[in-house]
Amino acid sequence: MSIVAAVDGTEGSIRVVAKGLDLAEAFDTDLYVVHVMDDEELEDRREGRQEYYIDDAAMDAEDVARDAIADATDDRARITPVGRVGEPVAELLEEGDKRDADYLVIGGRKRSAVGKALFGSTTQSVLLNAERPVVTIISGE
């Protein structure tokens, strides 16, 4: 039993961690805060470096999760930062399976139907493909 919250390093991550912590406390379980570094971010970080491996990327992704936790709360007793590298939806769903999560907590942005159709939506993909309950925190950005 656990809660898995996905963060992207934006201000909205604070609300995602806070809601994940609320759920973890309500269900007396652990919270895993996950940041997934996608291929684009990986390539950006590799640029100009002689060596930058997947393990380095996973550690950097974990740092993003750790920063989101620090920004959201001082109570870190039952919170674990997790860094993953790959396609965000697949990695998040896999982390949820690995942790046998009772809930996934994700952020989203208000977007028009045309915007979703043109650009896709990680949030929408998680909602459609998750085999567990998903709590979505919508920001007005």
N, CA, C and O atoms as a GROMACS GRO file, in nm:
protein
  564
    1MET      N    1   0.084  -0.116   0.000
    1MET     CA    2   0.000   0.000   0.000
    1MET      C    3   0.090   0.124   0.000
    1MET      O    4   0.182   0.134   0.080
    2SER      N    5   0.062   0.217  -0.089
    2SER     CA    6   0.139   0.341  -0.097
    2SER      C    7   0.065   0.441  -0.184
    2SER      O    8  -0.037   0.411  -0.246
    3ILE      N    9   0.120   0.562  -0.187
    3ILE     CA   10   0.073   0.668  -0.275
    3ILE      C   11   0.192   0.706  -0.362
    3ILE      O   12   0.304   0.720  -0.311
    4VAL      N   13   0.171   0.724  -0.493
    4VAL     CA   14   0.276   0.768  -0.584
    4VAL      C   15   0.231   0.901  -0.644
    4VAL      O   16   0.126   0.910  -0.706
    5ALA      N   17   0.314   1.004  -0.624
    5ALA     CA   18   0.285   1.138  -0.676
    5ALA      C   19   0.389   1.176  -0.779
    5ALA      O   20   0.509   1.163  -0.754
    6ALA      N   21   0.346   1.222  -0.896
    6ALA     CA   22   0.436   1.259  -1.005
    6ALA      C   23   0.457   1.409  -1.006
    6ALA      O   24   0.360   1.486  -1.004
    7VAL      N   25   0.584   1.452  -1.010
    7VAL     CA   26   0.616   1.594  -1.014
    7VAL      C   27   0.699   1.626  -1.138
    7VAL      O   28   0.770   1.541  -1.192
    8ASP      N   29   0.687   1.753  -1.181
    8ASP     CA   30   0.761   1.794  -1.300
    8ASP      C   31   0.857   1.910  -1.275
    8ASP      O   32   0.919   1.961  -1.368
    9GLY      N   33   0.869   1.950  -1.149
    9GLY     CA   34   0.962   2.057  -1.116
    9GLY      C   35   0.904   2.196  -1.126
    9GLY      O   36   0.976   2.293  -1.101
   10THR      N   37   0.777   2.209  -1.160
   10THR     CA   38   0.712   2.339  -1.167
   10THR      C   39   0.646   2.370  -1.032
   10THR      O   40   0.645   2.286  -0.942
   11GLU      N   41   0.592   2.491  -1.020
   11GLU     CA   42   0.524   2.529  -0.896
   11GLU      C   43   0.407   2.437  -0.863
   11GLU      O   44   0.376   2.416  -0.746
   12GLY      N   45   0.344   2.382  -0.964
   12GLY     CA   46   0.232   2.291  -0.942
   12GLY      C   47   0.273   2.165  -0.868
   12GLY      O   48   0.188   2.097  -0.809
   13SER      N   49   0.401   2.133  -0.869
   13SER     CA   50   0.450   2.015  -0.799
   13SER      C   51   0.425   2.023  -0.649
   13SER      O   52   0.405   1.921  -0.584
   14ILE      N   53   0.427   2.144  -0.594
   14ILE     CA   54   0.403   2.162  -0.451
   14ILE      C   55   0.264   2.111  -0.415
   14ILE      O   56   0.247   2.042  -0.315
   15ARG      N   57   0.165   2.145  -0.496
   15ARG     CA   58   0.027   2.100  -0.470
   15ARG      C   59   0.013   1.950  -0.486
   15ARG      O   60  -0.062   1.886  -0.412
   16VAL      N   61   0.085   1.893  -0.582
   16VAL     CA   62   0.081   1.748  -0.602
   16VAL      C   63   0.139   1.676  -0.481
   16VAL      O   64   0.080   1.580  -0.432
   17VAL      N   65   0.254   1.723  -0.433
   17VAL     CA   66   0.316   1.661  -0.314
   17VAL      C   67   0.224   1.677  -0.193
   17VAL      O   68   0.206   1.583  -0.116
   18ALA      N   69   0.168   1.796  -0.176
   18ALA     CA   70   0.079   1.820  -0.061
   18ALA      C   71  -0.041   1.726  -0.063
   18ALA      O   72  -0.078   1.670   0.040
   19LYS      N   73  -0.103   1.708  -0.179
   19LYS     CA   74  -0.218   1.617  -0.189
   19LYS      C   75  -0.174   1.473  -0.167
   19LYS      O   76  -0.244   1.396  -0.101
   20GLY      N   77  -0.058   1.436  -0.221
   20GLY     CA   78  -0.006   1.301  -0.198
   20GLY      C   79   0.018   1.276  -0.050
   20GLY      O   80  -0.011   1.168   0.001
   21LEU      N   81   0.072   1.376   0.020
   21LEU     CA   82   0.097   1.364   0.163
   21LEU      C   83  -0.034   1.353   0.240
   21LEU      O   84  -0.045   1.275   0.334
   22ASP      N   85  -0.134   1.432   0.201
   22ASP     CA   86  -0.266   1.421   0.265
   22ASP      C   87  -0.320   1.279   0.254
   22ASP      O   88  -0.369   1.222   0.351
   23LEU      N   89  -0.311   1.221   0.134
   23LEU     CA   90  -0.360   1.085   0.114
   23LEU      C   91  -0.277   0.983   0.193
   23LEU      O   92  -0.333   0.891   0.254
   24ALA      N   93  -0.147   1.000   0.192
   24ALA     CA   94  -0.060   0.907   0.265
   24ALA      C   95  -0.092   0.910   0.415
   24ALA      O   96  -0.096   0.806   0.480
   25GLU      N   97  -0.114   1.030   0.467
   25GLU     CA   98  -0.149   1.041   0.609
   25GLU      C   99  -0.287   0.980   0.637
   25GLU      O  100  -0.306   0.912   0.737
   26ALA      N  101  -0.382   1.005   0.548
   26ALA     CA  102  -0.518   0.952   0.566
   26ALA      C  103  -0.520   0.800   0.564
   26ALA      O  104  -0.597   0.737   0.636
   27PHE      N  105  -0.435   0.740   0.480
   27PHE     CA  106  -0.432   0.595   0.467
   27PHE      C  107  -0.318   0.531   0.546
   27PHE      O  108  -0.297   0.410   0.539
   28ASP      N  109  -0.245   0.614   0.623
   28ASP     CA  110  -0.133   0.566   0.705
   28ASP      C  111  -0.038   0.480   0.622
   28ASP      O  112  -0.009   0.365   0.655
   29THR      N  113   0.011   0.540   0.514
   29THR     CA  114   0.100   0.469   0.422
   29THR      C  115   0.212   0.561   0.376
   29THR      O  116   0.219   0.677   0.417
   30ASP      N  117   0.300   0.510   0.293
   30ASP     CA  118   0.415   0.585   0.244
   30ASP      C  119   0.382   0.659   0.115
   30ASP      O  120   0.294   0.620   0.038
   31LEU      N  121   0.455   0.769   0.095
   31LEU     CA  122   0.441   0.850  -0.026
   31LEU      C  123   0.571   0.843  -0.104
   31LEU      O  124   0.679   0.865  -0.049
   32TYR      N  125   0.560   0.812  -0.232
   32TYR     CA  126   0.674   0.812  -0.324
   32TYR      C  127   0.652   0.927  -0.422
   32TYR      O  128   0.552   0.930  -0.494
   33VAL      N  129   0.746   1.020  -0.423
   33VAL     CA  130   0.737   1.136  -0.512
   33VAL      C  131   0.832   1.110  -0.628
   33VAL      O  132   0.953   1.096  -0.609
   34VAL      N  133   0.776   1.104  -0.749
   34VAL     CA  134   0.850   1.060  -0.868
   34VAL      C  135   0.864   1.173  -0.969
   34VAL      O  136   0.768   1.243  -1.001
   35HIS      N  137   0.986   1.188  -1.019
   35HIS     CA  138   1.008   1.273  -1.137
   35HIS      C  139   1.066   1.184  -1.246
   35HIS      O  140   1.162   1.110  -1.223
   36VAL      N  141   1.007   1.191  -1.364
   36VAL     CA  142   1.056   1.114  -1.479
   36VAL      C  143   1.123   1.210  -1.576
   36VAL      O  144   1.061   1.304  -1.626
   37MET      N  145   1.252   1.185  -1.601
   37MET     CA  146   1.324   1.264  -1.700
   37MET      C  147   1.299   1.201  -1.837
   37MET      O  148   1.336   1.087  -1.862
   38ASP      N  149   1.235   1.278  -1.925
   38ASP     CA  150   1.204   1.225  -2.058
   38ASP      C  151   1.326   1.240  -2.150
   38ASP      O  152   1.427   1.298  -2.112
   39ASP      N  153   1.314   1.187  -2.271
   39ASP     CA  154   1.426   1.187  -2.367
   39ASP      C  155   1.474   1.328  -2.400
   39ASP      O  156   1.594   1.351  -2.414
   40GLU      N  157   1.381   1.421  -2.413
   40GLU     CA  158   1.419   1.559  -2.448
   40GLU      C  159   1.504   1.622  -2.336
   40GLU      O  160   1.606   1.684  -2.363
   41GLU      N  161   1.458   1.605  -2.213
   41GLU     CA  162   1.534   1.659  -2.099
   41GLU      C  163   1.670   1.590  -2.087
   41GLU      O  164   1.770   1.653  -2.055
   42LEU      N  165   1.673   1.460  -2.113
   42LEU     CA  166   1.798   1.384  -2.108
   42LEU      C  167   1.898   1.438  -2.210
   42LEU      O  168   2.014   1.460  -2.178
   43GLU      N  169   1.852   1.461  -2.332
   43GLU     CA  170   1.940   1.512  -2.437
   43GLU      C  171   1.988   1.654  -2.404
   43GLU      O  172   2.103   1.688  -2.430
   44ASP      N  173   1.899   1.736  -2.348
   44ASP     CA  174   1.938   1.871  -2.307
   44ASP      C  175   2.050   1.866  -2.203
   44ASP      O  176   2.144   1.945  -2.208
   45ARG      N  177   2.038   1.775  -2.109
   45ARG     CA  178   2.139   1.765  -2.004
   45ARG      C  179   2.269   1.704  -2.056
   45ARG      O  180   2.377   1.735  -2.005
   46ARG      N  181   2.260   1.619  -2.156
   46ARG     CA  182   2.381   1.557  -2.213
   46ARG      C  183   2.462   1.657  -2.296
   46ARG      O  184   2.583   1.644  -2.310
   47GLU      N  185   2.392   1.756  -2.351
   47GLU     CA  186   2.456   1.853  -2.439
   47GLU      C  187   2.570   1.925  -2.366
   47GLU      O  188   2.552   1.980  -2.258
   48GLY      N  189   2.686   1.923  -2.427
   48GLY     CA  190   2.802   1.991  -2.372
   48GLY      C  191   2.877   1.911  -2.266
   48GLY      O  192   2.978   1.958  -2.214
   49ARG      N  193   2.829   1.792  -2.235
   49ARG     CA  194   2.899   1.709  -2.136
   49ARG      C  195   2.966   1.593  -2.208
   49ARG      O  196   2.914   1.539  -2.305
   50GLN      N  197   3.081   1.558  -2.158
   50GLN     CA  198   3.151   1.446  -2.219
   50GLN      C  199   3.086   1.313  -2.180
   50GLN      O  200   3.071   1.222  -2.262
   51GLU      N  201   3.048   1.305  -2.053
   51GLU     CA  202   2.985   1.182  -2.004
   51GLU      C  203   2.862   1.218  -1.922
   51GLU      O  204   2.870   1.299  -1.829
   52TYR      N  205   2.751   1.158  -1.955
   52TYR     CA  206   2.627   1.174  -1.878
   52TYR      C  207   2.545   1.048  -1.905
   52TYR      O  208   2.490   1.030  -2.013
   53TYR      N  209   2.538   0.963  -1.805
   53TYR     CA  210   2.477   0.832  -1.820
   53TYR      C  211   2.335   0.829  -1.763
   53TYR      O  212   2.291   0.923  -1.696
   54ILE      N  213   2.266   0.721  -1.789
   54ILE     CA  214   2.129   0.703  -1.739
   54ILE      C  215   2.127   0.712  -1.587
   54ILE      O  216   2.035   0.771  -1.530
   55ASP      N  217   2.227   0.655  -1.521
   55ASP     CA  218   2.232   0.664  -1.374
   55ASP      C  219   2.244   0.808  -1.328
   55ASP      O  220   2.185   0.846  -1.227
   56ASP      N  221   2.322   0.889  -1.401
   56ASP     CA  222   2.332   1.032  -1.369
   56ASP      C  223   2.196   1.100  -1.384
   56ASP      O  224   2.155   1.180  -1.301
   57ALA      N  225   2.128   1.066  -1.492
   57ALA     CA  226   1.996   1.123  -1.519
   57ALA      C  227   1.896   1.084  -1.410
   57ALA      O  228   1.818   1.167  -1.365
   58ALA      N  229   1.900   0.959  -1.368
   58ALA     CA  230   1.809   0.913  -1.262
   58ALA      C  231   1.836   0.987  -1.132
   58ALA      O  232   1.743   1.022  -1.060
   59MET      N  233   1.962   1.012  -1.101
   59MET     CA  234   1.996   1.089  -0.981
   59MET      C  235   1.948   1.233  -0.993
   59MET      O  236   1.897   1.290  -0.896
   60ASP      N  237   1.964   1.293  -1.112
   60ASP     CA  238   1.915   1.429  -1.132
   60ASP      C  239   1.762   1.434  -1.122
   60ASP      O  240   1.707   1.529  -1.067
   61ALA      N  241   1.695   1.333  -1.176
   61ALA     CA  242   1.549   1.327  -1.166
   61ALA      C  243   1.507   1.313  -1.020
   61ALA      O  244   1.408   1.374  -0.977
   62GLU      N  245   1.581   1.233  -0.944
   62GLU     CA  246   1.551   1.219  -0.802
   62GLU      C  247   1.569   1.352  -0.729
   62GLU      O  248   1.493   1.384  -0.638
   63ASP      N  249   1.668   1.431  -0.770
   63ASP     CA  250   1.689   1.564  -0.711
   63ASP      C  251   1.569   1.654  -0.736
   63ASP      O  252   1.532   1.733  -0.648
   64VAL      N  253   1.508   1.645  -0.855
   64VAL     CA  254   1.387   1.723  -0.883
   64VAL      C  255   1.276   1.683  -0.787
   64VAL      O  256   1.206   1.768  -0.733
   65ALA      N  257   1.260   1.552  -0.766
   65ALA     CA  258   1.159   1.502  -0.672
   65ALA      C  259   1.190   1.550  -0.530
   65ALA      O  260   1.101   1.594  -0.457
   66ARG      N  261   1.316   1.542  -0.491
   66ARG     CA  262   1.358   1.586  -0.357
   66ARG      C  263   1.330   1.735  -0.338
   66ARG      O  264   1.282   1.776  -0.232
   67ASP      N  265   1.358   1.816  -0.439
   67ASP     CA  266   1.332   1.961  -0.430
   67ASP      C  267   1.182   1.989  -0.416
   67ASP      O  268   1.142   2.077  -0.340
   68ALA      N  269   1.099   1.914  -0.489
   68ALA     CA  270   0.954   1.932  -0.478
   68ALA      C  271   0.905   1.899  -0.338
   68ALA      O  272   0.817   1.966  -0.284
   69ILE      N  273   0.963   1.795  -0.279
   69ILE     CA  274   0.928   1.757  -0.142
   69ILE      C  275   0.967   1.870  -0.047
   69ILE      O  276   0.887   1.911   0.038
   70ALA      N  277   1.090   1.920  -0.061
   70ALA     CA  278   1.139   2.026   0.027
   70ALA      C  279   1.055   2.152   0.016
   70ALA      O  280   1.032   2.221   0.116
   71ASP      N  281   1.008   2.183  -0.105
   71ASP     CA  282   0.924   2.301  -0.125
   71ASP      C  283   0.785   2.285  -0.064
   71ASP      O  284   0.720   2.383  -0.029
   72ALA      N  285   0.739   2.160  -0.053
   72ALA     CA  286   0.601   2.134  -0.010
   72ALA      C  287   0.587   2.111   0.139
   72ALA      O  288   0.483   2.145   0.197
   73THR      N  289   0.689   2.055   0.203
   73THR     CA  290   0.672   2.016   0.343
   73THR      C  291   0.806   2.000   0.414
   73THR      O  292   0.909   1.976   0.352
   74ASP      N  293   0.800   2.014   0.545
   74ASP     CA  294   0.916   1.985   0.629
   74ASP      C  295   0.908   1.843   0.683
   74ASP      O  296   1.007   1.789   0.732
   75ASP      N  297   0.789   1.783   0.676
   75ASP     CA  298   0.766   1.648   0.728
   75ASP      C  299   0.799   1.546   0.619
   75ASP      O  300   0.718   1.520   0.530
   76ARG      N  301   0.919   1.490   0.627
   76ARG     CA  302   0.964   1.398   0.522
   76ARG      C  303   0.979   1.255   0.570
   76ARG      O  304   1.042   1.172   0.504
   77ALA      N  305   0.921   1.225   0.686
   77ALA     CA  306   0.942   1.094   0.749
   77ALA      C  307   0.899   0.977   0.662
   77ALA      O  308   0.968   0.875   0.657
   78ARG      N  309   0.788   0.990   0.593
   78ARG     CA  310   0.736   0.877   0.515
   78ARG      C  311   0.735   0.906   0.366
   78ARG      O  312   0.658   0.847   0.291
   79ILE      N  313   0.822   0.998   0.324
   79ILE     CA  314   0.827   1.037   0.184
   79ILE      C  315   0.960   0.996   0.124
   79ILE      O  316   1.066   1.023   0.181
   80THR      N  317   0.955   0.931   0.007
   80THR     CA  318   1.074   0.888  -0.062
   80THR      C  319   1.078   0.951  -0.202
   80THR      O  320   0.984   0.934  -0.279
   81PRO      N  321   1.187   1.024  -0.234
   81PRO     CA  322   1.201   1.076  -0.370
   81PRO      C  323   1.247   0.965  -0.464
   81PRO      O  324   1.328   0.880  -0.426
   82VAL      N  325   1.194   0.967  -0.586
   82VAL     CA  326   1.229   0.864  -0.686
   82VAL      C  327   1.258   0.934  -0.818
   82VAL      O  328   1.181   1.018  -0.863
   83GLY      N  329   1.369   0.897  -0.881
   83GLY     CA  330   1.402   0.948  -1.012
   83GLY      C  331   1.401   0.837  -1.115
   83GLY      O  332   1.459   0.731  -1.092
   84ARG      N  333   1.335   0.862  -1.226
   84ARG     CA  334   1.328   0.763  -1.335
   84ARG      C  335   1.358   0.834  -1.466
   84ARG      O  336   1.347   0.956  -1.477
   85VAL      N  337   1.396   0.754  -1.564
   85VAL     CA  338   1.430   0.807  -1.696
   85VAL      C  339   1.352   0.728  -1.801
   85VAL      O  340   1.352   0.605  -1.798
   86GLY      N  341   1.286   0.799  -1.893
   86GLY     CA  342   1.212   0.731  -2.000
   86GLY      C  343   1.088   0.807  -2.038
   86GLY      O  344   1.078   0.928  -2.019
   87GLU      N  345   0.992   0.734  -2.091
   87GLU     CA  346   0.865   0.792  -2.134
   87GLU      C  347   0.780   0.813  -2.008
   87GLU      O  348   0.752   0.716  -1.938
   88PRO      N  349   0.740   0.937  -1.977
   88PRO     CA  350   0.678   0.967  -1.848
   88PRO      C  351   0.557   0.882  -1.812
   88PRO      O  352   0.548   0.835  -1.698
   89VAL      N  353   0.465   0.861  -1.903
   89VAL     CA  354   0.345   0.784  -1.869
   89VAL      C  355   0.382   0.641  -1.833
   89VAL      O  356   0.340   0.590  -1.729
   90ALA      N  357   0.460   0.576  -1.917
   90ALA     CA  358   0.498   0.438  -1.892
   90ALA      C  359   0.576   0.424  -1.761
   90ALA      O  360   0.552   0.332  -1.683
   91GLU      N  361   0.669   0.516  -1.738
   91GLU     CA  362   0.750   0.510  -1.616
   91GLU      C  363   0.666   0.532  -1.492
   91GLU      O  364   0.686   0.465  -1.391
   92LEU      N  365   0.574   0.626  -1.497
   92LEU     CA  366   0.488   0.653  -1.382
   92LEU      C  367   0.398   0.533  -1.352
   92LEU      O  368   0.383   0.492  -1.237
   93LEU      N  369   0.338   0.477  -1.456
   93LEU     CA  370   0.251   0.361  -1.436
   93LEU      C  371   0.330   0.243  -1.382
   93LEU      O  372   0.282   0.169  -1.296
   94GLU      N  373   0.452   0.225  -1.431
   94GLU     CA  374   0.538   0.118  -1.381
   94GLU      C  375   0.574   0.139  -1.234
   94GLU      O  376   0.576   0.044  -1.156
   95GLU      N  377   0.603   0.264  -1.198
   95GLU     CA  378   0.633   0.295  -1.057
   95GLU      C  379   0.512   0.267  -0.970
   95GLU      O  380   0.525   0.215  -0.859
   96GLY      N  381   0.394   0.301  -1.018
   96GLY     CA  382   0.271   0.270  -0.945
   96GLY      C  383   0.254   0.121  -0.923
   96GLY      O  384   0.214   0.078  -0.815
   97ASP      N  385   0.285   0.041  -1.026
   97ASP     CA  386   0.278  -0.104  -1.013
   97ASP      C  387   0.382  -0.155  -0.915
   97ASP      O  388   0.353  -0.238  -0.829
   98LYS      N  389   0.504  -0.105  -0.928
   98LYS     CA  390   0.614  -0.148  -0.842
   98LYS      C  391   0.582  -0.121  -0.695
   98LYS      O  392   0.612  -0.204  -0.608
   99ARG      N  393   0.521  -0.006  -0.667
   99ARG     CA  394   0.490   0.033  -0.528
   99ARG      C  395   0.352  -0.014  -0.483
   99ARG      O  396   0.310   0.014  -0.371
  100ASP      N  397   0.280  -0.084  -0.571
  100ASP     CA  398   0.144  -0.128  -0.543
  100ASP      C  399   0.062  -0.010  -0.490
  100ASP      O  400  -0.002  -0.019  -0.385
  101ALA      N  401   0.067   0.100  -0.564
  101ALA     CA  402   0.006   0.226  -0.521
  101ALA      C  403  -0.146   0.215  -0.513
  101ALA      O  404  -0.211   0.158  -0.600
  102ASP      N  405  -0.200   0.271  -0.407
  102ASP     CA  406  -0.344   0.281  -0.393
  102ASP      C  407  -0.398   0.395  -0.479
  102ASP      O  408  -0.509   0.390  -0.530
  103TYR      N  409  -0.315   0.500  -0.495
  103TYR     CA  410  -0.350   0.616  -0.576
  103TYR      C  411  -0.226   0.669  -0.646
  103TYR      O  412  -0.115   0.662  -0.593
  104LEU      N  413  -0.248   0.722  -0.766
  104LEU     CA  414  -0.149   0.804  -0.833
  104LEU      C  415  -0.198   0.948  -0.821
  104LEU      O  416  -0.317   0.975  -0.838
  105VAL      N  417  -0.107   1.040  -0.792
  105VAL     CA  418  -0.142   1.181  -0.784
  105VAL      C  419  -0.061   1.251  -0.892
  105VAL      O  420   0.062   1.241  -0.895
  106ILE      N  421  -0.130   1.322  -0.980
  106ILE     CA  422  -0.064   1.389  -1.092
  106ILE      C  423  -0.114   1.531  -1.106
  106ILE      O  424  -0.222   1.565  -1.056
  107GLY      N  425  -0.037   1.613  -1.172
  107GLY     CA  426  -0.078   1.750  -1.199
  107GLY      C  427  -0.126   1.763  -1.342
  107GLY      O  428  -0.098   1.677  -1.426
  108GLY      N  429  -0.195   1.868  -1.368
  108GLY     CA  430  -0.242   1.894  -1.503
  108GLY      C  431  -0.264   2.043  -1.521
  108GLY      O  432  -0.264   2.119  -1.425
  109ARG      N  433  -0.282   2.082  -1.644
  109ARG     CA  434  -0.309   2.223  -1.676
  109ARG      C  435  -0.441   2.231  -1.750
  109ARG      O  436  -0.480   2.139  -1.822
  110LYS      N  437  -0.509   2.343  -1.730
  110LYS     CA  438  -0.631   2.366  -1.808
  110LYS      C  439  -0.589   2.391  -1.951
  110LYS      O  440  -0.508   2.479  -1.980
  111ARG      N  441  -0.646   2.311  -2.042
  111ARG     CA  442  -0.617   2.329  -2.185
  111ARG      C  443  -0.744   2.308  -2.264
  111ARG      O  444  -0.835   2.237  -2.222
  112SER      N  445  -0.748   2.371  -2.377
  112SER     CA  446  -0.865   2.355  -2.464
  112SER      C  447  -0.862   2.216  -2.527
  112SER      O  448  -0.759   2.149  -2.528
  113ALA      N  449  -0.976   2.175  -2.579
  113ALA     CA  450  -0.983   2.046  -2.648
  113ALA      C  451  -0.888   2.043  -2.768
  113ALA      O  452  -0.825   1.940  -2.795
  114VAL      N  453  -0.876   2.154  -2.838
  114VAL     CA  454  -0.786   2.162  -2.953
  114VAL      C  455  -0.642   2.147  -2.906
  114VAL      O  456  -0.562   2.077  -2.969
  115GLY      N  457  -0.606   2.212  -2.796
  115GLY     CA  458  -0.471   2.202  -2.741
  115GLY      C  459  -0.436   2.059  -2.704
  115GLY      O  460  -0.325   2.013  -2.729
  116LYS      N  461  -0.532   1.989  -2.645
  116LYS     CA  462  -0.508   1.848  -2.609
  116LYS      C  463  -0.491   1.763  -2.735
  116LYS      O  464  -0.404   1.676  -2.739
  117ALA      N  465  -0.572   1.788  -2.835
  117ALA     CA  466  -0.566   1.710  -2.959
  117ALA      C  467  -0.434   1.734  -3.033
  117ALA      O  468  -0.375   1.641  -3.087
  118LEU      N  469  -0.390   1.859  -3.036
  118LEU     CA  470  -0.268   1.892  -3.109
  118LEU      C  471  -0.141   1.848  -3.036
  118LEU      O  472  -0.047   1.798  -3.099
  119PHE      N  473  -0.139   1.865  -2.906
  119PHE     CA  474  -0.016   1.844  -2.832
  119PHE      C  475  -0.018   1.721  -2.744
  119PHE      O  476   0.084   1.687  -2.684
  120GLY      N  477  -0.131   1.652  -2.733
  120GLY     CA  478  -0.138   1.536  -2.646
  120GLY      C  479  -0.142   1.581  -2.501
  120GLY      O  480  -0.132   1.700  -2.472
  121SER      N  481  -0.156   1.488  -2.412
  121SER     CA  482  -0.161   1.522  -2.271
  121SER      C  483  -0.111   1.404  -2.189
  121SER      O  484  -0.170   1.296  -2.191
  122THR      N  485  -0.002   1.427  -2.117
  122THR     CA  486   0.048   1.324  -2.028
  122THR      C  487  -0.058   1.288  -1.925
  122THR      O  488  -0.081   1.171  -1.894
  123THR      N  489  -0.123   1.391  -1.872
  123THR     CA  490  -0.227   1.368  -1.772
  123THR      C  491  -0.339   1.282  -1.829
  123THR      O  492  -0.384   1.187  -1.765
  124GLN      N  493  -0.382   1.315  -1.949
  124GLN     CA  494  -0.489   1.237  -2.013
  124GLN      C  495  -0.445   1.092  -2.035
  124GLN      O  496  -0.523   1.000  -2.013
  125SER      N  497  -0.322   1.072  -2.078
  125SER     CA  498  -0.272   0.936  -2.101
  125SER      C  499  -0.267   0.855  -1.972
  125SER      O  500  -0.299   0.736  -1.971
  126VAL      N  501  -0.226   0.920  -1.863
  126VAL     CA  502  -0.224   0.850  -1.734
  126VAL      C  503  -0.366   0.812  -1.695
  126VAL      O  504  -0.391   0.698  -1.655
  127LEU      N  505  -0.459   0.907  -1.708
  127LEU     CA  506  -0.598   0.879  -1.672
  127LEU      C  507  -0.656   0.763  -1.752
  127LEU      O  508  -0.730   0.680  -1.699
  128LEU      N  509  -0.623   0.757  -1.879
  128LEU     CA  510  -0.678   0.653  -1.966
  128LEU      C  511  -0.612   0.517  -1.948
  128LEU      O  512  -0.673   0.414  -1.976
  129ASN      N  513  -0.487   0.515  -1.902
  129ASN     CA  514  -0.412   0.390  -1.897
  129ASN      C  515  -0.387   0.335  -1.758
  129ASN      O  516  -0.342   0.221  -1.745
  130ALA      N  517  -0.414   0.412  -1.655
  130ALA     CA  518  -0.390   0.365  -1.518
  130ALA      C  519  -0.492   0.259  -1.478
  130ALA      O  520  -0.610   0.267  -1.512
  131GLU      N  521  -0.443   0.160  -1.407
  131GLU     CA  522  -0.532   0.055  -1.356
  131GLU      C  523  -0.556   0.072  -1.207
  131GLU      O  524  -0.589  -0.022  -1.136
  132ARG      N  525  -0.541   0.196  -1.162
  132ARG     CA  526  -0.563   0.230  -1.022
  132ARG      C  527  -0.620   0.371  -1.019
  132ARG      O  528  -0.611   0.443  -1.118
  133PRO      N  529  -0.678   0.413  -0.909
  133PRO     CA  530  -0.734   0.548  -0.901
  133PRO      C  531  -0.628   0.656  -0.921
  133PRO      O  532  -0.514   0.642  -0.877
  134VAL      N  533  -0.668   0.762  -0.989
  134VAL     CA  534  -0.579   0.875  -1.017
  134VAL      C  535  -0.644   1.002  -0.964
  134VAL      O  536  -0.760   1.032  -0.994
  135VAL      N  537  -0.567   1.076  -0.883
  135VAL     CA  538  -0.611   1.205  -0.833
  135VAL      C  539  -0.538   1.309  -0.916
  135VAL      O  540  -0.415   1.308  -0.923
  136THR      N  541  -0.612   1.400  -0.978
  136THR     CA  542  -0.552   1.500  -1.065
  136THR      C  543  -0.568   1.638  -1.003
  136THR      O  544  -0.678   1.679  -0.968
  137ILE      N  545  -0.455   1.708  -0.991
  137ILE     CA  546  -0.453   1.844  -0.938
  137ILE      C  547  -0.438   1.936  -1.058
  137ILE      O  548  -0.334   1.936  -1.124
  138ILE      N  549  -0.541   2.016  -1.088
  138ILE     CA  550  -0.540   2.103  -1.205
  138ILE      C  551  -0.494   2.244  -1.165
  138ILE      O  552  -0.544   2.303  -1.069
  139SER      N  553  -0.398   2.295  -1.241
  139SER     CA  554  -0.354   2.432  -1.221
  139SER      C  555  -0.411   2.516  -1.334
  139SER      O  556  -0.448   2.464  -1.439
  140GLY      N  557  -0.418   2.645  -1.311
  140GLY     CA  558  -0.473   2.736  -1.410
  140GLY      C  559  -0.371   2.786  -1.510
  140GLY      O  560  -0.403   2.873  -1.591
  141GLU      N  561  -0.247   2.734  -1.507
  141GLU     CA  562  -0.142   2.783  -1.596
  141GLU      C  563  -0.172   2.757  -1.740
  141GLU      O  564  -0.092   2.792  -1.827
   0.00000   0.00000   0.00000
